[in-house]
Amino acid sequence: MTAPTSLLESHSAPQRHHVCASSDCGCGLTRRDMLRLSALAGAGVAAPLLSAGDARAQTFKGDDQPVKIGYLPITDATPLLVAHGRGLFEKEGLKTEPPRLFRSWAQVVEAFVAGQVNVIHLLTPATLWVRYGAKFPAKTVAWNHINGSAFTVLPEIGGLADLGGRTVAVPFWYSVHNILLQRLLRDAGLSAVTRARGAPVGPKEVNLVVLAPAEMVSALAAKSIAGFIVAEPFNAAAEIAGVGKVLRFSGDVWRDHACCVTFLAERDLAEKPEWAQRVTTALVRAQLWTRDNRLQTAQLLSNAGERRYTPHPPQTLAKVLAATDYADYEARGIVRHKGWQQRRIDFQPYPYPSYTQELVRAIQQTKVEGAADFLEKLDPAFVARDLVDDRFVRKAIEAVGGPQVFGVPADYTRRETLAG
């Protein structure tokens, strides 16, 4: 079958942002994005942006501030979009604006810092960069989901060893995808490198490039890359198009890991705690509804839905959200840890401190591009306390029946499980 030229084409949702024409302006963070975002930390650029954001924020008092969502069209954004689509924010007494679809993480962060959006989902390692690298005061208030990503390769790739000398794409240097891919490569005796186009790659090396998720399926079909690791539904899309196969699921490497989290400005947490609580409660209710209504969620988020939140067909989203074929992956040995009782994607909002600590340790052992000196100075225990504010999500979870409804232990603790 022929792969689609772009899975983000023909999307006409309100307030749509530009479709990037190249991987250098895609859903990954490139050197150009790093330079642009780094400028936000400089006095000459950051001050006007932050002042503008402060001015907009002062227009609203308390709960009058509308919910302004910024998102990428991936399943990681499900709670935000379900909460909007089902009117859950309004049920909490909040006003909303139409969610704004962005094409890159750089755009999402820029809009967030400028105050153009105030509720975003963001890759968990990227929150480290925003708070400690760019020094913008924001915090994680909840997880958006667990698992939800996979490593997809060309059909002829038999295993990790076959990737030596080849190129593999990641969506973002500061991503769980990059962390888990490099872990898998190390375990297979391969080294991750970042080489210029056309430069030689050794037989025990794998060249990593940042590529927009929307371009990954077509790049795999053209065999310009040997594989990619990314959020859904792009892995499912490659399978349906017949151009790739799942080699591993991310949740089969790091059990029930978070990928994206809900990120709010620290100013809103301090000055509008009731607003932050209502936002978080709506998102927790959205996750609970999604767990029990997976096919309806696929329809709601799809290009066949009334709001057309994403450009993906309902069949592709259903393959991810309903995961009716997961037993087949277990039978074929693609899923190695059957006792983990995984789903392709699931929803659980509590941000375990143990995860944040392990995340810091993991990113410190991972190759990333750009200025990353700040990572060496991060203390895992400090970050778990400082980056995450779990007051709101705990209250929201209790309001919907307690931690047991999400399979969370009563003491809100767990031990992290990572395996090859």
C-alpha positions in Angstrom: 0.0 0.0 0.0 1.1 3.6 -0.6 1.8 5.7 2.4 0.0 9.0 2.7 2.1 12.0 1.8 1.2 13.6 5.1 -1.1 12.5 7.8 -1.7 16.1 8.7 -3.1 17.2 5.3 -6.7 18.3 4.8 -7.3 19.3 8.4 -9.6 22.3 8.7 -10.1 22.6 12.4 -10.6 26.2 13.7 -7.5 28.2 14.5 -5.3 25.8 12.5 -1.6 26.7 12.4 0.6 26.3 9.4 1.6 22.9 8.0 5.3 22.6 8.1 6.9 21.8 4.8 10.1 20.3 6.1 11.4 18.3 9.1 13.3 21.4 10.3 10.0 22.9 11.2 8.1 19.9 12.3 6.9 18.4 15.6 10.5 17.9 16.8 12.8 20.4 18.3 15.6 21.2 15.9 18.6 23.5 16.3 16.6 26.3 14.8 13.9 25.7 17.4 16.4 25.5 20.2 17.9 28.8 19.3 14.5 30.5 19.1 13.4 29.0 22.4 16.7 29.8 24.1 16.1 33.4 23.2 13.0 33.3 25.4 15.3 33.1 28.4 17.2 36.2 27.3 16.1 39.5 28.8 15.6 41.2 25.4 13.0 38.7 24.2 11.6 37.1 27.3 10.6 40.3 29.1 8.2 41.5 26.3 6.7 38.0 26.0 6.2 37.5 29.7 4.9 41.0 30.2 2.4 40.4 27.4 1.3 37.2 29.1 1.0 38.9 32.4 -1.1 41.7 30.9 -3.5 39.2 29.3 -3.7 37.2 32.5 -4.6 40.3 34.5 -7.6 40.8 32.3 -9.3 37.9 34.0 -10.0 37.3 37.6 -10.2 33.8 39.2 -12.4 31.4 37.3 -13.3 34.0 34.6 -10.0 33.2 32.9 -11.0 31.0 29.9 -9.3 27.7 29.3 -7.1 28.1 26.2 -5.7 24.7 25.1 -2.6 24.3 23.0 -2.0 20.8 21.6 -0.4 18.6 18.9 -2.7 16.2 17.0 -1.5 13.0 18.8 -3.3 10.7 21.2 -1.3 12.2 24.1 -3.7 15.2 23.9 -6.8 13.0 24.5 -7.8 14.3 28.0 -7.6 17.9 26.9 -9.7 17.3 23.8 -12.2 15.0 25.5 -12.7 17.5 28.3 -13.3 20.2 25.7 -15.5 18.1 23.4 -17.7 16.8 26.2 -18.1 20.1 27.9 -16.3 19.0 31.1 -14.7 22.3 31.6 -18.0 24.1 31.5 -19.4 21.5 34.0 -16.7 22.7 36.3 -17.9 26.3 35.8 -15.1 27.3 33.4 -15.2 29.2 30.1 -13.3 27.8 27.1 -11.9 28.9 23.8 -11.5 26.6 20.8 -8.3 24.5 21.2 -5.4 25.6 19.1 -3.7 23.0 17.1 0.1 23.5 16.7 2.5 21.6 14.4 5.6 21.7 16.7 6.6 21.5 20.3 8.5 24.8 19.8 5.3 26.5 18.8 3.4 25.1 21.7 6.0 26.3 24.2 6.3 29.8 22.6 2.5 30.2 22.7 2.4 29.0 26.3 5.2 31.4 27.4 3.5 34.3 25.6 0.2 33.6 27.4 -1.6 32.8 24.1 -2.6 29.4 25.6 -2.7 28.4 29.2 -3.3 24.6 29.3 -0.9 22.5 27.3 0.3 18.9 27.1 4.0 18.6 26.9 6.6 15.8 26.7 7.8 14.9 30.2 11.5 15.5 29.5 10.6 18.8 27.8 9.1 20.1 31.0 12.6 19.8 32.5 14.0 21.9 29.7 11.3 24.6 30.0 11.6 24.9 33.8 15.3 24.4 34.3 16.8 25.2 30.9 14.7 28.1 29.7 13.8 29.0 33.3 10.1 29.6 32.7 8.1 29.0 35.9 5.6 26.3 35.1 4.7 23.0 36.7 3.3 19.6 35.9 -0.1 19.1 37.5 -1.2 15.7 36.1 -0.2 13.0 33.7 -2.2 12.9 30.4 -1.8 9.2 29.8 0.4 6.2 30.2 2.3 4.3 27.4 1.0 5.4 24.0 4.1 5.2 21.9 6.0 2.6 19.9 9.2 1.9 17.9 8.2 1.2 14.3 10.7 -0.1 11.7 10.8 -1.2 8.0 9.2 -4.7 7.5 12.6 -6.2 6.6 14.1 -5.2 10.0 14.3 -8.4 12.0 15.7 -6.9 15.2 17.8 -4.1 16.8 21.0 -5.5 15.4 19.7 -4.8 11.8 19.7 -1.1 12.6 23.5 -0.8 12.6 24.6 1.8 10.1 21.0 3.0 9.6 19.1 6.2 10.5 16.2 6.3 13.0 13.9 9.2 13.7 12.8 10.6 17.1 10.2 13.4 17.5 12.2 15.5 20.0 15.5 15.3 21.8 13.8 15.9 25.1 11.4 13.0 24.9 10.8 9.7 26.5 11.1 8.3 22.9 14.7 9.4 22.7 15.4 8.0 26.2 13.9 4.6 25.5 15.4 4.3 22.1 18.9 4.9 23.3 18.4 2.5 26.1 17.3 -0.2 23.7 20.3 0.5 21.4 22.8 0.4 24.3 21.4 -3.0 25.4 21.9 -4.2 21.8 25.5 -3.1 21.7 24.8 -0.2 19.4 25.8 3.5 19.8 23.5 6.4 19.1 25.2 9.1 17.0 24.1 12.3 15.3 25.8 12.7 11.9 25.2 15.2 9.2 23.4 14.0 6.1 25.6 11.9 3.9 28.2 11.3 6.7 29.3 7.7 7.2 27.7 5.7 10.0 29.5 2.7 11.5 28.1 -0.8 11.5 27.6 -0.5 15.3 26.2 3.0 15.2 22.6 4.2 14.7 22.2 7.8 13.4 19.4 9.7 15.2 17.5 12.5 13.5 14.6 14.7 14.7 11.7 14.4 12.3 8.1 15.7 12.5 5.7 12.9 13.4 3.6 13.8 10.4 6.5 13.1 8.1 7.6 9.8 9.7 5.3 7.4 7.9 6.2 8.8 4.4 9.9 8.9 5.3 9.7 5.2 6.3 7.8 4.4 3.1 10.6 6.1 1.1 13.2 4.2 3.2 15.0 7.4 4.0 14.9 6.2 7.6 14.9 2.6 8.9 12.5 3.3 11.7 11.0 5.9 14.1 9.8 6.0 17.7 6.9 8.3 18.4 3.5 8.8 20.0 0.4 7.3 18.4 -1.3 7.2 16.1 1.6 7.3 13.7 2.8 3.8 14.5 -0.7 2.5 13.8 -0.9 4.5 10.6 2.4 2.9 9.4 1.0 -0.6 10.1 -2.3 0.2 8.3 -0.4 1.6 5.3 1.7 -1.5 5.2 5.0 0.4 5.3 6.2 -0.5 8.8 5.8 -2.9 11.7 6.0 -2.3 15.5 9.2 -3.7 16.9 8.6 -2.7 20.5 6.0 -0.7 22.5 7.4 1.9 24.8 5.2 0.6 27.7 6.9 -2.8 27.2 10.3 -1.1 28.1 9.2 1.2 30.8 6.0 -0.1 32.5 3.2 2.4 32.5 5.4 5.4 31.8 4.1 8.9 31.2 4.8 10.5 27.9 2.9 13.8 28.0 1.7 15.7 31.0 -0.5 18.7 31.7 1.6 21.8 32.2 0.4 25.0 33.7 2.1 28.3 34.5 3.1 28.6 38.1 1.5 32.0 38.2 -1.9 30.5 37.5 -1.4 27.9 40.3 -0.5 30.6 42.8 -3.0 33.3 41.8 -5.9 31.2 40.6 -5.8 27.9 42.5 -9.5 27.3 42.2 -9.2 27.7 38.4 -6.3 25.3 38.3 -8.3 22.8 40.4 -11.3 23.0 38.1 -9.1 22.5 35.0 -7.4 19.5 36.6 -10.7 18.0 37.8 -12.1 18.3 34.2 -9.1 16.5 32.8 -9.3 13.7 35.4 -13.0 13.2 34.6 -12.1 13.1 30.9 -9.5 10.3 31.5 -12.1 8.3 33.5 -14.7 8.7 30.7 -12.1 7.8 28.0 -11.2 4.5 29.8 -14.9 3.4 29.5 -15.6 4.9 26.1 -12.6 4.1 23.9 -14.4 3.8 20.5 -16.4 6.9 21.2 -13.2 8.7 22.0 -11.7 7.7 18.7 -14.7 9.1 16.9 -14.6 12.3 18.9 -10.9 13.0 18.1 -11.0 11.9 14.5 -11.4 13.8 11.2 -14.9 12.3 11.1 -15.9 13.9 14.4 -17.9 17.1 14.6 -14.9 19.2 15.7 -12.2 17.4 13.7 -9.7 17.8 16.5 -7.1 15.7 14.6 -6.7 14.7 10.9 -6.7 11.0 11.7 -9.4 8.6 10.6 -11.4 6.9 13.4 -10.2 3.5 12.4 -6.6 4.5 13.0 -7.4 6.0 16.4 -9.5 3.0 17.3 -6.5 0.7 16.7 -4.7 2.7 19.3 -7.4 3.5 21.9 -9.3 0.2 21.7 -6.2 -2.0 21.1 -8.3 -5.0 19.9 -5.1 -6.5 18.4 -2.9 -6.3 21.4 -3.1 -10.0 22.2 -1.7 -10.7 18.8 1.4 -8.6 19.6 1.9 -10.7 22.7 1.5 -14.0 20.8 4.1 -12.9 18.3 6.6 -11.9 21.0 6.5 -8.2 20.2 5.2 -7.6 23.7 7.7 -9.4 26.0 6.2 -8.6 29.4 2.8 -10.1 29.3 2.5 -9.9 33.1 2.6 -6.1 32.9 -1.0 -6.2 31.7 -0.5 -3.3 29.4 -2.7 -1.5 26.9 -1.4 0.2 23.8 -2.4 3.4 25.5 -4.2 3.9 28.9 -5.1 6.8 31.1 -4.1 7.4 34.7 -3.5 11.0 35.9 -1.4 10.7 39.0 2.2 11.9 38.5 4.3 9.5 40.6 7.4 11.1 42.2 9.3 7.9 41.5 8.8 8.4 37.8 10.0 11.9 37.8 13.2 10.9 39.7 13.9 8.1 37.3 13.2 10.4 34.4 15.9 12.8 35.5 18.4 10.0 35.9 17.5 8.6 32.5 17.8 11.9 30.6 21.2 12.5 32.2 22.4 9.3 30.5 20.8 10.2 27.1 22.4 12.1 24.1 20.6 15.3 23.3 21.4 18.1 21.0 21.8 21.7 22.1 22.9 23.3 25.4 22.1 20.7 28.1 24.6 21.6 30.8 21.6 22.2 33.2 20.8 18.5 33.2 24.0 17.6 35.0 23.0 19.9 38.0 19.5 18.4 38.5 18.9 16.4 41.6 16.2 13.8 41.0 14.6 14.1 44.4 14.5 17.9 44.2 13.0 17.9 40.7 10.2 15.5 41.9 9.2 18.0 44.5 9.8 21.2 42.5 8.6 20.3 39.0 5.3 18.6 40.0 2.4 20.0 42.0 0.1 17.1 42.8 -2.3 19.0 45.1 -4.9 19.4 42.4 -4.8 16.0 40.9 -5.1 14.3 44.3 -8.2 16.2 45.1 -9.6 15.5 41.6 -9.0 11.8 41.9 -10.7 11.7 45.3 -13.7 13.5 43.8 -14.2 10.7 41.1 -14.0 7.8 43.5 -10.4 7.6 44.8 -7.2 6.2 43.4 -8.6 2.7 43.0 -10.7 3.8 40.0 -7.4 4.3 38.1 -5.6 1.4 39.6 -3.4 3.7 41.7 -2.3 2.4 45.1 -4.0 4.1 48.1 -0.6 5.6 49.2 0.0 7.1 45.7 3.4 5.4 45.4 5.0 2.8 43.1 8.3 1.4 42.1 9.5 2.0 38.5 10.0 -1.0 36.3 12.3 -0.8 33.3 13.4 -3.8 31.2 14.8 -4.7 27.8 
